[in-house]
Each structure stands twice: as C-alpha cells, then as structure tokens.
Amino acid sequence: MKHHSIWKLPQGRQLALLLLPLLAALLPVLLETYYRAYLHLGTQFSKGEAWLIYALFYFAALRVRSVWFSTLMSVLFFSFLFFQLAHLGLYHSWLSSAEILLFFEEYSEVYRTGVTLLPSLLLPLLITLLCLLPSLLLRRITQPKSDSRLLIALFSLLLIAPVAQAALARGKDEQAPHQRYSAIRSGIETTSVFLGKTAPQQLKGQSGVEKYEHEAPAVLHDAGSRVIVLLMGESQNVDNMSVFGYGLDTTPWLREHAKEGVLLSAYAGGVYTNVSLPTFFNMIPQPDGTAQIYSWRTNLFRLAKAQGYHTVFYTAQAKSEMSLLSMLGQQYIDDIRDPTHYGHAYHENAYDDELLPLLRQLDLSQGKHFIVLHQRGSHPPYAERSRPDEKRFGQASLEAEYNNSVARTDALLGQVLDHLGKQRDWTFVFTSDHGQYVKNGAMGHGLLNMASHYMVPAYIRSVVPGVMPAVRETFQGCDTLFHVQLSELLARQMGYAVPDSTCIQGYVNGARLNGSAGYKKISLHSVMNNLPLPMSKRN
C-alpha cells in the first residue's frame, strides 16, 4: 500500500489541505457564538483555542483513511459537543464530571426528567450535526490517502494527554468548566476529569478529605418538644420566593406569617439530594461524613427512638427513587409511607398535599412524635408538581411552572401549620434539600459556584414555652444558617446536649458524600454582604 505525505504533494495542494480544516473550523466557532447569544449568556469565550481544536479534528478527518479511527473521532466529536451544548441550553452551565457519574447512578430519574425536555435538545442537536458535517465532507471530497500510524498515534496522544493530566493533578476540579471555555474544550476537559479522576476515585473509594467522626450526644433532659414536625422540601430555592424579595407573589402565606416564627435563608448541606439528606439527618457538618452516617451515632431517627419518640417518614416521592432511605436511618423509623401506600405505582410521585391525610390521621394528643413530611416540591419536571387548576402563574415557561410549584409548597406550609395549630407541645421546621436555578428558560442544580443551587429557606415555629426565644437567641446575628444548625436544633428539641455550630463557618458538599467531587467552604465574613434576606428583615 502506498503512503502519501502531505509534504510530497504540489505546493498549491499542500496549502489547500492545510487551509481547508482552518476555514471549516470557523463554522463551529460562529455557531457557538450565536448559540450563546441566543441563550443570553454573552459571546465571550476562548474562540482562538476553540478554532484550533476544531481544525485538528477536521485535519484528522482529512488525512486519516482508517475507518475505525475516523468513526471513533466522529463519535467523540459528537459527544463532546452535543452533551455540553445541551447542558448549556438547559442549565446555563457546562456539564461536569460529577454529573456524568450521577447519570449512571440515577439514570432512571435522569431519563424521566430528560424525556420532558426533548424539545429543548433539538437546537443543540442541529448545531452539533452542522459542526460534524465539515469532517464528513472533507473526508469524502479529498479522499484521504494516509494510513500513517504515526498520525493516528499523534491524535490518540492528544486525546489521552488530558486524561493523564487529570489523573495526576491533585487539585483538578470536578465541577463544571468555566464558561470562558468553548463547548469542545469543555467536553474534552469534563470527559478527561471523569476518566482520569472521578471514576477511578469512585471505584477506589478515595476522597482526599479527612473523615468526620463524632460521638453520640449526651441526653440533657427528657424532651424539649413532645411533637416535632419537619417539612423537608425538594429543589426549593429562595430566589423564587416573594417572602425573600421575588417580584411575583409566590409565597403569600409565608409572607403573612413569617414573623410568627423565625425565617432565614440557609446553606444546604449539599447540592444533590443523595448528599444533602444523609448529611442533614445525620448532623454532618462537613465532608467526609460517610463513616459517621453508617455509625448512626448522630442519626436523628435513632436519637428520637432512644428518647421514646414515635418516628414517621411520609414521602411524596416515588418508591423507586427512595433508595437513599438506607442512609437516613430507616431501621429507626416506625412508620414509612410512600406513594404506593396511597394508590400510586412504583415509579409514580404523589402530589405533596396527599401527605396531609396521613398527618391528620396521627394521634398527636399523647405520646412523643418525630414526623418527617418529605415533599416532591419543585423537582423537575415542574409542570407535574401542580394540578391543572393550580397553574396560578400560567404554563408559558419553566419559571412559570416552577413558580406554581413554589406556591403549592407555600399553601402546604399553611395547611400543615393550620393542623398543628389545633395540637399542643409542637415544634415545626421547614427547609429544602437543595435549591434550583430557574431563569431565562434554563434550569438545574448541582453546581457549587451558583448560589441558587444551594441557598434554601429555613422556617421555624413552636408553641412550646421558651423554644422560640431560645431559637432567636441562638440564631441572632445570623442572616443565613447552615443545614446542620437545623439538625442540631431538632436534636436539642429531643432533649440532647447538642451545641449550635454557629453560622460563622460551614460547608456545602458537592455531588459525592466523601467530598471527592468538590465542596464549598463558606465563611460568614466572606459572604455576609451578599446574603438573601427575607422581606421582614430588610430596611
């Protein structure tokens, strides 16, 4: 077989073969620029770097005959580009390696959410196919003449090098790449970090974070509150709550009743449910608390049982998605109910207000009760969180449907507290597992560099004498709490000697409990000027 070098060709053709990939590479750069402008994300990114990367891909298509290698390059090119553009369109951020791992762990939930977003994937798909077209045309028109193993090895090395770099770099970030990078650069970087760091560390169980361990708290007295109710929201941010200053009146009940309790914003313990809830229910203040969780020493349900409480966990989330109960202490829960108990199929969610009949059936007039009501809340798809006659803000956009779900949570708060108002000796806490970004047609959560993903509400009410004055004294000076402070408050109401961690410093964990996917360390002094305040605390 004859091997042809580009340098043995006539000078004019040499120049043409070098210029064609460079000219073709302008197309994807222009398409990404227009796509960013369409999304209102600005058009400033590393265009020169992107142009060179695209040119290399097109040059490979131009010069390499090998079918298997060309197919591999096309698949990689499509994957790098499509998934990043799709993620940018849906969430206004690049895909991260931690999210790739989460896809494999929670593929059923991702699939069900993704099906509802299929129309939003058409434009990214079209752009990707248009960007792939030059490589197919170049290969067909120029009829590549080289089977050079050296050329294949060179391109292979260029793809393998970022993976090796990610594996060797201790500080390589597993969060989403910065938006100053192009889609193709972000796709290469995210894939490299996943293959070089995220997946290997997951398989080996490594995190590089010092393990958190703590002894079980001592019993201080019998109990501070005989009835303790926790309403755990889902994907509820503070950005879309009118009581925190949002323009539409999404939280009329809470706005009217905020001063009857303590209302603050809070840093969630994690940006994903499978991190934040185990962290919350086991009083974990920082990564890595995995060993502490499985010791059950600070598990709220275990502590409640030890103090004679009847423990309850009622959820509106589908039974198929509640495997995380194993990390919440399900062995210490007396009464667990999910939507299959009230007429739904294994994979079906319930409306949040379907939890109310279960709450009302409980005899709270005697005995001690620790009750958790776990919402489906504002989890996407948002349109499914409210009934057709509950679309107060319309159905024209993602934000409108999200606002409908926020209004439903606000109404649920009123209904729960209206029922508790007929009881005695109760303390109530409301918060959410994590936040959600919902703006300009984009949505999502999971990033540590976006406050909407981890800023959540915290509302505390009690009719037990002395509790609210103690809460106000404990949290005085705090405009924003940390989730663990709410966990500690619940433990104190059960009668345990648990000091408050204070709001001076705390953590928000990333996608992994052990901290291997990154975490955010927050100091009051570094963030106090940018905290969302409820309207009742504003001048």
KAWO-V9034 format. One record per residue. N is the residue number from 0. RES is the residue in one small letter. PSI is psi as a letter, one per 30 degrees, with the letter a starting at -180 (none if undefined). Layout:
n: <N:N>
res: <RES:RES>
psi: <PSI:PSI>
This chain:
n: <0:1:2:3:4:5:6:7:8:9:10:11:12:13:14:15:16:17:18:19:20:21:22:23:24:25:26:27:28:29:30:31:32:33:34:35:36:37:38:39:40:41:42:43:44:45:46:47:48:49:50:51:52:53:54:55:56:57:58:59:60:61:62:63:64:65:66:67:68:69:70:71:72:73:74:75:76:77:78:79:80:81:82:83:84:85:86:87:88:89:90:91:92:93:94:95:96:97:98:99:100:101:102:103:104:105:106:107:108:109:110:111:112:113:114:115:116:117:118:119:120:121:122:123:124:125:126:127:128:129:130:131:132:133:134:135:136:137:138:139:140:141:142:143:144:145:146:147:148:149:150:151:152:153:154:155:156:157:158:159:160:161:162:163:164:165:166:167:168:169:170:171:172:173:174:175:176:177:178:179:180:181:182:183:184:185:186:187:188:189:190:191:192:193:194:195:196:197:198:199:200:201:202:203:204:205:206:207:208:209:210:211:212:213:214:215:216:217:218:219:220:221:222:223:224:225:226:227:228:229:230:231:232:233:234:235:236:237:238:239:240:241:242:243:244:245:246:247:248:249:250:251:252:253:254:255:256:257:258:259:260:261:262:263:264:265:266:267:268:269:270:271:272:273:274:275:276:277:278:279:280:281:282:283:284:285:286:287:288:289:290:291:292:293:294:295:296:297:298:299:300:301:302:303:304:305:306:307:308:309:310:311:312:313:314:315:316:317:318:319:320:321:322:323:324:325:326:327:328:329:330:331:332:333:334:335:336:337:338:339:340:341:342:343:344:345:346:347:348:349:350:351:352:353:354:355:356:357:358:359:360:361:362:363:364:365:366:367:368:369:370:371:372:373:374:375:376:377:378:379:380:381:382:383:384:385:386:387:388:389:390:391:392:393:394:395:396:397:398:399:400:401:402:403:404:405:406:407:408:409:410:411:412:413:414:415:416:417:418:419:420:421:422:423:424:425:426:427:428:429:430:431:432:433:434:435:436:437:438:439:440:441:442:443:444:445:446:447:448:449:450:451:452:453:454:455:456:457:458:459:460:461:462:463:464:465:466:467:468:469:470:471:472:473:474:475:476:477:478:479:480:481:482:483:484:485:486:487:488:489:490:491:492:493:494:495:496:497:498:499:500:501:502:503:504:505:506:507:508:509:510:511:512:513:514:515:516:517:518:519:520:521:522:523:524:525:526:527:528:529:530:531:532:533:534:535:536:537:538>
res: <m:k:h:h:s:i:w:k:l:p:q:g:r:q:l:a:l:l:l:l:p:l:l:a:a:l:l:p:v:l:l:e:t:y:y:r:a:y:l:h:l:g:t:q:f:s:k:g:e:a:w:l:i:y:a:l:f:y:f:a:a:l:r:v:r:s:v:w:f:s:t:l:m:s:v:l:f:f:s:f:l:f:f:q:l:a:h:l:g:l:y:h:s:w:l:s:s:a:e:i:l:l:f:f:e:e:y:s:e:v:y:r:t:g:v:t:l:l:p:s:l:l:l:p:l:l:i:t:l:l:c:l:l:p:s:l:l:l:r:r:i:t:q:p:k:s:d:s:r:l:l:i:a:l:f:s:l:l:l:i:a:p:v:a:q:a:a:l:a:r:g:k:d:e:q:a:p:h:q:r:y:s:a:i:r:s:g:i:e:t:t:s:v:f:l:g:k:t:a:p:q:q:l:k:g:q:s:g:v:e:k:y:e:h:e:a:p:a:v:l:h:d:a:g:s:r:v:i:v:l:l:m:g:e:s:q:n:v:d:n:m:s:v:f:g:y:g:l:d:t:t:p:w:l:r:e:h:a:k:e:g:v:l:l:s:a:y:a:g:g:v:y:t:n:v:s:l:p:t:f:f:n:m:i:p:q:p:d:g:t:a:q:i:y:s:w:r:t:n:l:f:r:l:a:k:a:q:g:y:h:t:v:f:y:t:a:q:a:k:s:e:m:s:l:l:s:m:l:g:q:q:y:i:d:d:i:r:d:p:t:h:y:g:h:a:y:h:e:n:a:y:d:d:e:l:l:p:l:l:r:q:l:d:l:s:q:g:k:h:f:i:v:l:h:q:r:g:s:h:p:p:y:a:e:r:s:r:p:d:e:k:r:f:g:q:a:s:l:e:a:e:y:n:n:s:v:a:r:t:d:a:l:l:g:q:v:l:d:h:l:g:k:q:r:d:w:t:f:v:f:t:s:d:h:g:q:y:v:k:n:g:a:m:g:h:g:l:l:n:m:a:s:h:y:m:v:p:a:y:i:r:s:v:v:p:g:v:m:p:a:v:r:e:t:f:q:g:c:d:t:l:f:h:v:q:l:s:e:l:l:a:r:q:m:g:y:a:v:p:d:s:t:c:i:q:g:y:v:n:g:a:r:l:n:g:s:a:g:y:k:k:i:s:l:h:s:v:m:n:n:l:p:l:p:m:s:k:r:n>
psi: <k:k:k:k:k:f:f:f:l:k:e:e:e:e:e:e:f:e:e:e:e:e:e:e:f:f:e:e:e:e:e:e:e:e:e:e:e:e:f:h:g:l:g:j:l:i:e:e:e:e:e:e:e:e:e:e:e:e:e:e:e:e:f:k:e:k:e:e:e:e:e:e:e:e:e:e:e:e:e:e:e:e:e:e:e:e:e:e:e:e:f:h:l:l:k:l:e:e:e:e:e:e:e:f:e:h:e:e:e:e:e:e:e:e:e:f:g:e:e:f:f:e:e:e:e:e:e:e:e:e:f:f:e:e:e:e:e:e:e:e:e:f:i:k:g:k:g:j:f:e:e:e:e:e:e:e:e:f:e:e:e:e:e:e:e:e:e:f:j:e:g:k:k:g:l:k:l:k:f:f:l:l:e:e:e:e:e:e:e:e:e:e:e:e:e:f:e:e:e:e:e:e:e:f:g:k:f:g:k:k:k:k:k:k:l:k:l:l:k:e:a:e:k:e:k:e:k:k:k:k:j:j:l:k:h:j:l:f:e:g:k:f:f:g:g:k:e:k:i:f:i:e:e:e:e:e:g:e:f:f:a:k:k:l:l:k:j:l:f:l:g:k:e:f:e:e:e:e:e:e:f:g:h:j:f:l:l:j:g:e:e:e:e:f:f:g:e:g:k:e:e:e:e:e:e:f:g:g:k:k:k:k:j:k:k:f:k:k:e:f:g:g:f:f:f:f:f:f:h:f:f:g:k:e:j:k:k:l:f:f:f:h:g:l:l:e:g:k:l:l:k:e:f:f:f:e:e:e:e:f:f:k:j:g:f:l:l:k:k:j:k:k:j:j:l:f:c:g:k:l:k:e:f:f:f:l:l:e:g:g:i:e:g:a:g:f:l:e:e:e:e:e:e:e:e:e:e:e:e:e:e:e:e:e:e:e:f:e:e:f:f:f:a:l:h:l:k:k:k:k:a:l:e:l:a:k:k:j:k:h:g:l:l:l:l:f:k:f:g:j:e:f:f:f:k:l:l:k:k:k:k:k:g:k:k:f:e:e:e:e:e:e:e:e:g:k:f:j:f:k:l:k:e:f:e:e:e:e:e:e:e:e:f:f:g:l:i:j:l:k:f:l:g:e:k:a:k:k:l:b:f:k:e:g:g:f:g:l:l:k:k:k:k:e:f:f:f:f:f:g:k:k:k:l:e:f:g:l:none>
